[in-house]
């Protein structure tokens, strides 16, 4: 019997540069925390990072740390530790993995970056509930545990049209954070520095959008699984020149792939949209599974969540508010459905996969009939797979593989 051909994952050459700037970021955070050279703020992933950076904080993102716990498959050891102190196994597994890791005194940063012994101790904790209530509860635990002040923004949910009233509300809440932050740093906010930081974030977001939209080409030069890794600088370094410089390099490489007809998936025959969170502990496995089926999972709502076209250095507070309000997860189903239909058309999608993440109801958009509605309206078939972002006890590899293979066969027959 001949051996099956092994799927070769095409390396993106810019990855080495990304690894370097991410390493510099984490070592910089560690130095700030251990030497006191900068105050450290923890910030939720779509919180007011621009304001914090403009005020001189080193910024740590707990969700990024939690995703690392998932990707390294350490989360399953950590989640039960948080469950044991009263956190339900049904709530956000980012939260439970991260708190569990803190209680166990471990971090995947130690292995990836020798010399880093722990996450940086915060001077302030800053949240935005635009994603979910869990982020506030998450930081509240650290606030009590570490005796650190917590401040934040209470965002509206299920927004269809973002109105001036919404923007006024959130902008005033962002401005209200400033006195507390000034008291911690001992310095007044420099508005020009804030404008510059918002401008850098805007440039980052435009380049990240261009990176993701290279996948409109056929064959697509990048997959969803690649993007979940390469979105790192857009998450933790937006508002910096380093992120901009990196995405210029990555974009040039992907444009070269497009010009030369080089696809991320060899022999691409089907184009798939991924709706929902990744299964962090199965990125490689899922990437190879789809590649073997010659199906390119090439676009997603998740990776596009770090595109913020509203950023405007001329009006930093209101534009930050608008950007954070326009986030997909904040929006009502009517808006979400129209957005996804536009994405399906733009990327010429053959099929859509919804990830029903057990512990992330806010980012699981299959629970209120959306797959059935969109399939009726577009004719594009959908598959729902059960799993989770971090808790691999909710993932059945065999069931996922069987369902995906049957779905790909259905799509091939339809073509």
C-alpha distance (Angstrom), angle and dihedral (degrees) to the residues before:
residue distance angle dihedral
X1 . . .
X2 3.80 . .
X3 3.76 117.7 .
X4 3.78 117.4 -105.9
X5 3.77 113.2 -104.9
X6 3.81 108.9 -102.3
X7 3.77 115.3 -125.0
X8 3.79 109.6 -116.7
X9 3.78 114.0 -147.7
X10 3.79 109.1 -142.2
X11 3.78 107.8 -129.2
X12 3.78 117.7 -132.4
X13 3.79 103.1 -133.7
X14 3.81 93.2 -147.6
X15 3.82 87.9 65.9
X16 3.81 90.4 88.4
X17 3.80 90.8 58.0
X18 3.79 91.0 46.5
X19 3.79 90.7 51.8
X20 3.80 89.4 52.0
X21 3.81 95.7 51.9
X22 3.80 91.9 43.8
X23 3.81 88.8 51.1
X24 3.81 90.4 50.2
X25 3.80 89.4 49.3
X26 3.81 94.6 52.8
X27 3.80 94.2 43.0
X28 3.80 89.0 48.1
X29 3.79 90.5 53.2
X30 3.77 90.6 48.5
X31 3.80 92.0 50.2
X32 3.81 91.9 48.8
X33 3.81 91.2 51.6
X34 3.79 97.3 43.6
X35 3.81 99.0 41.3
X36 3.80 100.3 31.1
X37 3.81 90.2 -127.8
X38 3.80 88.8 138.3
X39 3.77 135.0 15.5
X40 3.82 112.0 -108.8
X41 3.80 123.2 -132.9
X42 3.77 124.6 -171.3
X43 3.78 110.6 -146.6
X44 3.79 133.7 -175.7
X45 3.79 111.6 -116.6
X46 3.81 96.9 -99.7
X47 3.76 95.6 30.8
X48 3.82 125.7 115.6
X49 3.81 96.6 -67.0
X50 3.81 91.1 148.8
X51 3.80 91.2 60.3
X52 3.80 92.4 46.6
X53 3.80 93.4 49.2
X54 3.80 91.9 46.7
X55 3.81 88.8 54.2
X56 3.79 92.3 53.6
X57 3.80 101.0 -103.7
X58 3.78 123.3 146.6
X59 3.80 101.8 -129.2
X60 3.82 126.6 -141.5
X61 3.81 121.1 -171.6
X62 3.82 113.4 -151.1
X63 3.82 91.8 -162.8
X64 3.79 90.0 58.5
X65 3.80 89.2 52.0
X66 3.80 90.4 48.2
X67 3.81 91.2 50.9
X68 3.81 88.2 53.0
X69 3.79 88.6 53.4
X70 3.79 88.0 52.9
X71 3.79 96.2 45.0
X72 3.82 91.7 49.8
X73 3.83 88.9 47.1
X74 3.80 91.7 -125.1
X75 3.79 92.3 119.9
X76 3.81 94.7 85.8
X77 3.81 89.5 62.7
X78 3.80 92.2 48.1
X79 3.81 103.6 43.1
X80 3.85 95.3 68.1
X81 3.82 89.6 53.7
X82 3.81 90.3 60.1
X83 3.81 90.5 42.0
X84 3.82 88.4 56.3
X85 3.83 91.9 60.4
X86 3.79 93.0 50.8
X87 3.80 107.9 -81.7
X88 3.79 110.0 133.1
X89 3.82 119.3 -120.8
X90 3.81 85.9 -131.0
X91 3.82 95.9 65.3
X92 3.81 127.6 82.7
X93 3.81 109.6 -45.6
X94 3.81 89.0 -153.3
X95 3.80 87.0 63.9
X96 3.79 96.1 44.7
X97 3.82 94.1 43.3
X98 3.81 92.6 49.5
X99 3.81 96.6 45.2
X100 3.80 90.0 43.8
X101 3.81 90.3 52.5
X102 3.79 90.9 50.6
X103 3.79 91.2 50.6
X104 3.80 90.4 49.6
X105 3.81 91.1 47.9
X106 3.79 95.7 -124.3
X107 3.78 139.7 118.8
X108 3.83 133.4 179.4
X109 3.81 85.8 -131.3
X110 3.82 89.1 77.3
X111 3.79 93.0 63.3
X112 3.79 96.3 39.3
X113 3.81 95.0 43.8
X114 3.82 113.8 30.4
X115 3.78 112.4 -142.2
X116 3.80 95.5 34.9
X117 3.78 106.5 109.3
X118 3.79 101.4 175.3
X119 3.78 145.2 -4.8
X120 3.82 111.2 -74.2
X121 3.80 115.2 -86.6
X122 3.80 108.4 -115.4
X123 3.78 129.3 -128.3
X124 3.81 90.8 -164.6
X125 3.81 137.2 8.9
X126 3.81 117.9 -141.7
X127 3.81 125.3 -172.2
X128 3.76 140.5 178.3
X129 3.80 116.6 -160.7
X130 3.82 92.1 -153.4
X131 3.81 87.0 109.9
X132 3.80 100.4 41.7
X133 3.81 144.0 -52.4
X134 3.81 90.1 -96.6
X135 3.80 93.4 78.7
X136 3.80 90.7 60.6
X137 3.81 92.7 48.0
X138 3.81 88.8 46.2
X139 3.80 94.8 55.4
X140 3.81 91.2 39.1
X141 3.81 89.0 64.6
X142 3.80 91.3 54.0
X143 3.80 91.2 44.9
X144 3.80 90.6 57.4
X145 3.79 94.8 39.0
X146 3.81 96.3 47.8
X147 3.79 100.3 28.9
X148 3.80 91.3 -122.4
X149 3.84 125.3 145.3
X150 3.79 117.7 -105.5
X151 3.80 122.9 -156.1
X152 3.77 132.0 166.5
X153 3.77 157.0 138.2
X154 3.81 126.6 -79.5
X155 3.79 104.2 -148.9
X156 3.80 127.7 -164.2
X157 3.80 118.9 -109.7
X158 3.81 134.9 -142.2
X159 3.79 93.2 26.8
X160 3.78 116.3 175.6
X161 3.80 102.7 178.1
X162 3.81 116.5 20.1
X163 3.80 104.2 -130.9
X164 3.80 134.7 -166.0
X165 3.80 88.2 -106.6
X166 3.80 90.8 57.6
X167 3.79 91.1 47.5
X168 3.81 93.9 46.6
X169 3.80 90.5 51.5
X170 3.81 96.5 50.2
X171 3.82 94.2 39.0
X172 3.81 90.8 54.5
X173 3.81 89.7 49.4
X174 3.82 91.2 52.0
X175 3.81 90.9 49.8
X176 3.80 89.7 49.0
X177 3.82 89.4 61.8
X178 3.80 92.0 62.8
X179 3.84 101.1 80.3
X180 3.82 92.4 52.5
X181 3.80 91.5 47.1
X182 3.81 91.1 47.7
X183 3.79 89.9 51.9
X184 3.82 90.1 53.4
X185 3.82 96.3 47.1
X186 3.79 95.6 35.3
X187 3.80 89.8 -133.9
X188 3.79 134.7 100.6
X189 3.80 120.0 -114.8
X190 3.81 111.5 -95.8
X191 3.81 103.9 -142.4
X192 3.81 92.5 -160.2
X193 3.79 89.9 55.5
X194 3.79 89.4 51.1
X195 3.82 90.5 51.3
X196 3.80 89.5 51.4
X197 3.81 92.4 49.4
X198 3.82 92.0 49.3
X199 3.81 88.7 49.2
X200 3.81 90.5 52.9
X201 3.81 90.3 49.4
X202 3.79 90.0 50.6
X203 3.81 91.3 52.5
X204 3.81 90.6 47.6
X205 3.78 92.4 50.4
X206 3.82 93.1 49.3
X207 3.80 91.8 51.3
X208 3.82 92.1 46.0
X209 3.80 89.4 52.4
X210 3.82 89.9 51.0
X211 3.82 89.6 49.8
X212 3.79 92.8 52.9
X213 3.80 93.0 44.3
X214 3.81 92.4 58.1
X215 3.82 81.7 80.3
X216 3.82 88.9 72.2
X217 3.81 83.9 79.3
X218 3.77 119.9 91.9
X219 2.95 114.4 -103.0
X220 3.80 92.7 31.8
X221 3.83 113.0 -129.7
X222 3.81 94.4 -149.6
X223 3.80 136.0 34.4
X224 3.78 133.8 -145.8
X225 3.80 88.3 -107.0
X226 3.82 90.8 56.2
X227 3.80 90.5 46.8
X228 3.80 93.7 54.5
X229 3.81 86.9 62.2
X230 3.79 99.1 38.8
X231 3.79 92.7 49.1
X232 3.82 87.0 73.4
X233 3.84 95.8 98.2
X234 3.83 91.3 45.3
X235 3.81 88.2 55.8
X236 3.80 103.9 41.3
X237 3.82 103.2 20.7
X238 3.78 105.5 39.2
X239 3.76 108.7 133.8
X240 3.81 91.8 40.8
X241 3.80 134.3 99.4
X242 3.82 90.1 -130.4
X243 3.81 92.0 67.7
X244 3.80 91.6 49.5
X245 3.80 93.1 49.0
X246 3.80 90.8 49.8
X247 3.79 96.1 50.5
X248 3.79 91.2 49.5
X249 3.80 88.7 57.9
X250 3.81 93.5 44.6
X251 3.80 92.7 46.8
X252 3.81 92.1 51.1
X253 3.81 90.6 52.3
X254 3.80 93.2 48.9
X255 3.81 92.1 47.4
X256 3.79 88.0 53.1
X257 3.80 89.7 52.2
X258 3.80 89.9 51.2
X259 3.81 91.9 49.3
X260 3.80 90.7 51.0
X261 3.81 95.0 43.5
X262 3.81 92.8 -116.4
X263 3.78 112.7 157.4
X264 3.79 127.6 -161.7
X265 3.82 87.8 -133.0
X266 3.78 115.4 49.9
X267 3.81 111.4 -125.3
X268 3.82 93.8 6.5
X269 3.80 107.4 -158.0
X270 3.82 103.1 158.9
X271 3.79 132.1 40.5
X272 3.81 117.3 -146.5
X273 3.81 132.9 -168.1
X274 3.82 118.0 -149.0
X275 3.80 115.2 -148.6
X276 3.79 116.5 -165.7
X277 3.79 138.2 10.8
X278 3.80 123.7 -24.3
X279 3.79 119.8 -113.3
X280 3.79 93.4 -116.7
X281 3.78 95.8 -162.1
X282 3.80 91.5 53.1
X283 3.82 103.5 44.7
X284 3.80 95.3 116.9
X285 3.80 93.9 39.5
X286 3.80 93.0 50.2
X287 3.79 92.4 43.2
X288 3.80 91.6 54.3
X289 3.80 93.5 42.4
X290 3.80 92.7 57.0
X291 3.81 93.0 40.7
X292 3.80 90.7 54.7
X293 3.81 87.4 54.1
X294 3.85 90.1 49.0
X295 3.78 88.7 -120.4
X296 3.80 116.5 138.4
X297 3.79 113.4 -149.6
X298 3.77 92.1 -158.9
X299 3.80 111.0 156.9
X300 3.78 137.9 36.4
X301 3.75 144.0 171.0
X302 3.79 91.1 -129.4
X303 3.80 98.2 61.8
X304 3.81 90.6 41.9
X305 3.81 89.1 59.0
X306 3.80 89.1 88.6
X307 3.80 93.6 62.2
X308 3.82 108.7 104.0
X309 3.82 110.3 175.3
X310 3.81 91.8 168.8
X311 3.82 95.5 71.7
X312 3.82 108.3 119.5
X313 3.82 121.3 173.8
X314 3.80 88.4 -157.9
X315 3.81 90.6 66.2
X316 3.80 105.8 20.8
X317 3.81 102.5 170.7
X318 3.79 97.5 45.6
X319 3.78 93.6 40.6
X320 3.80 91.7 50.9
X321 3.79 88.5 50.2
X322 3.81 91.5 49.7
X323 3.80 92.3 46.6
X324 3.80 93.2 51.3
X325 3.83 91.1 45.7
X326 3.80 93.8 51.1
X327 3.80 90.7 59.6
X328 3.82 110.1 127.9
X329 3.81 94.3 -125.2
X330 3.83 90.5 58.4
X331 3.78 94.2 55.4
X332 3.81 133.2 97.0
X333 3.80 120.9 -108.1
X334 3.81 92.5 -105.9
X335 3.80 90.3 60.8
X336 3.81 92.9 40.5
X337 3.80 92.3 53.0
X338 3.82 93.1 51.6
X339 3.80 91.1 45.9
X340 3.80 93.1 52.2
X341 3.81 91.7 47.3
X342 3.81 89.3 54.9
X343 3.79 90.5 49.9
X344 3.80 92.4 48.8
X345 3.80 89.8 54.1
X346 3.82 95.8 42.5
X347 3.80 94.0 52.1
X348 3.84 94.8 36.2
X349 3.79 92.4 -124.1
X350 3.82 123.3 -162.0
X351 3.80 97.3 -169.4
X352 3.79 141.1 2.0
X353 3.79 127.8 -138.7
X354 3.80 119.8 -156.5
X355 3.78 115.7 -158.2
X356 3.80 109.1 -148.1
X357 3.80 98.1 -155.6
X358 3.80 108.5 -159.6
X359 3.81 96.4 -144.8
X360 3.82 98.9 33.2
X361 3.81 109.4 66.5
X362 3.81 92.9 158.7
X363 3.80 91.9 61.1
X364 3.81 96.7 38.8
X365 3.79 106.1 89.4
X366 3.78 98.8 178.9
X367 3.81 98.2 80.8
X368 3.81 101.9 83.3
X369 3.78 102.0 47.5
X370 3.80 99.3 -85.1
X371 3.85 96.7 132.3
X372 3.79 91.4 53.6
X373 3.83 93.8 44.3
X374 3.79 94.5 49.1
X375 3.79 93.2 44.5
X376 3.81 89.7 54.0
X377 3.80 92.0 47.2
X378 3.82 98.7 43.1
X379 3.80 105.3 23.5
X380 3.81 88.4 -131.0
X381 3.83 110.9 135.4
X382 3.80 120.2 -123.2
X383 3.79 135.6 -154.9
X384 3.80 126.0 -164.4
X385 3.80 116.2 -151.3
X386 3.79 122.2 -168.9
X387 3.78 119.6 -134.3
X388 3.78 142.6 99.9
X389 3.77 141.1 -106.5
X390 3.82 95.5 -118.1
X391 3.80 111.7 -5.6
X392 3.80 104.0 85.6
X393 3.80 90.6 -175.3
X394 3.81 84.4 78.8
X395 3.82 92.5 54.8
X396 3.81 124.3 89.7
X397 3.80 106.7 -167.4
X398 3.79 93.8 -170.4
X399 3.79 94.1 49.4
X400 3.81 91.5 46.4
X401 3.80 91.7 50.6
X402 3.81 93.4 47.3
X403 3.80 93.3 47.8
X404 3.80 94.5 45.4
X405 3.80 93.0 48.4
X406 3.81 91.0 50.6
X407 3.80 90.5 47.5
X408 3.81 93.2 50.1
X409 3.81 89.4 49.0
X410 3.82 89.1 51.9
X411 3.81 90.8 51.0
X412 3.81 92.4 48.4
X413 3.77 90.9 51.1
X414 3.80 89.9 48.8
X415 3.79 91.8 54.4
